[in-house]
Amino acid sequence: FIFEVTGAPDKIDAFIGLMRPLGLVDVSRTGVVAIARGPEAM
């Protein structure tokens, strides 16, 4: 399975903690990601 998780770092850490006993193999974290918002389309 592949999961994409977004949220506060402590919530993501909790999710990872829950998945480890189930055989979590690998984790890739991007850190903070931002998307610009405004009146003009990108």
Secondary structure by P-SEA (a helix, b strand, c coil): cbbbbbccaaaaaaaaaaaccccccccccccbbbbbbccccc
